[in-house]
Amino acid sequence: MILLNQNPNRQMNEQLNYGYTGNTILHEAIYWNANSILNYLLKNVCQETLKATNIDKNTVLHIATLKQLDWVVHILQKNYPIVNAFSNFNAKGDSPFLCAIRTGSETLVRLYLELCDLNIIY
């Protein structure tokens, strides 16, 4: 965390040299459900980090949805609605909203529908 304190935006944007190809530190923290780290990172997140994709073109919003971390999805969509949940597609052609449907999480599907501007669906 000392490295992040020196320049949190630059460090969070960088793809890691280990783990899943293309993941940032935020991707990994979400994947491993590292709550303490997530709380810290979500307070210091920037646009570039939210738009960053891994080798599968998954953003952090895709990963949070696939891992069914509704509290993270809520924070990302409420406070940083940069990554569109309906028109941002990964390599499989799934948007975060479609990932919510794929996981079978009624909570996440409802959350996306409640937080979005329904005009973007049409």
Summary of the structure (lengths in Angstrom):
residues: 122
radius of gyration: 13.7
end to end distance: 42.5
largest distance: 45.2
contacts: 362
relative contact order: 0.13
helix: 58%
strand: 0%
